[in-house]
């Protein structure tokens, strides 16, 4: 065995469980253990991750991410800032870390197990922050939000009596009266981080509800009719729905379809009125969440929610600026030759005039009774957020949470 490279068969958890097995790196028990024998190894890792530490801006960003991660853990996962957090004190050696290299070496196992556990916890949050900050779509969020909301706002009206409705106008046969319409404000940064910390994917692109709208109707049948109107008016396109994100606990769609097929011919023949048809449809029972759906949602939560994707189109201001600069340079005879040559080298064709990409947003539809129950009853959003936060805490803190000592952590 003497000529065998010791690394040849050292195939660890990161390969078998994470890269092949589908386990999130945040849930890896092995983590960085034994990965960094020295500072050179940490430098190679950060370079492969994507950071150029020779760039002072990138180095400062990394340091900022480290400090934000420490603040985040103290605020949400530890007492006293979170009364329901862990009764742990962050070791002074961890608090005093000034660069990620030291944290990686602790995570490697260069020191007591307690320090390794703390380092791993902080690095998990640093990783999430890095992905959130590098989502280039953040720079366009205001315009993204406007383009999505505008598709809805043009069909939200009040009639002469002040009644809210969705429709083209008061005479629209597809008009549906609303109890409420809400456009979701931008998700707070900490809320985004918390959501990613409890999700298996843990990447910024997987947050689908940064933009969202909510319709509240009088009845569950009207909730279905709202979705019907949105499709008929081309506000949403069925082809752009993300099927895995569709949730329905509001109405049994099979039973609704059967009731509609049974009662609609009777209404057309004059046997029953439209009000009687609606009454029969309103008797259709609700349904339950499918197995494996959001474990933090209350079993009493009733709503239809789905994720749509809209093609966003943004004009690139740099394209016009390059065109204007080249045009201005051509009219200046006394311009510095070097500056003129530099402007002339600007290739307008290399800059996209319009940036286009699909962006996800969430639609929620529910009846008034469900809305009241969801907001104030057993499925209050506060309980949902608490469950989500506790899940993230246990995931991030790992061994520190499962072995929470009764005494303070050593310094």
FENQUI-V363871 format. One line per field, one symbol per residue. ss: DSSP state (h for helix, s for strand, l for the rest). phi: phi as a letter, one per 30 degrees, with the letter a starting at -180 (. if undefined). Layout:
ss=???
phi=???
This chain:
ss=llllllllllllhhhhhhhlllllhhhlllllllllllhhhhhhhhhhhllllllhhhhhhhhhhhhhhhhhhhhhlslllllllslllllhhhhllllhhhhhhhhhllllhhhhhhhhhhhhhhhhhhhhhllhhhhhhhhhhhhhhhhhhllssslllllssslllllllllsssssssslllllhhhhhhhhhhlllllhhhlllllssssssllhhhhhhhhhhhhhlllllhhhssssssssllllhhhhhhhhhhhhhhhhlllllhhhhhhhhllllllllllllllllllllllsssssssssssslhhhhhhhhhhhhhhllllllhhhhhhhhhllhhhlllsssssssssssssshhhhhhhhhllllhhhhhhhhhhhhhhhhhlhhhhlllllllll
phi=.dcddddecdccddddcddcdiddddcdddhceidbdadddddddddddkccdddddddddddddddddddddddccbdcdcecdddbcdeddddddcbdedddddddjdkdeddddddddddddeedeedddcdddedceedeeddddddcedccbbddciddacldadcddcebdcdabbcddeddeddddddddccedhbedccccdcabbcccdbddddddddddedddidbbedcdcedcdbbbcaddddddddddddddddddidbddddedddddddddbbddejdedcdddcdbacbaccbcdcbbddddddddddddddddccdcdeedddddddddcdddcddbcbadbdbcccbadddddddddccdcedddddddddddddddddhddddceddcdddc
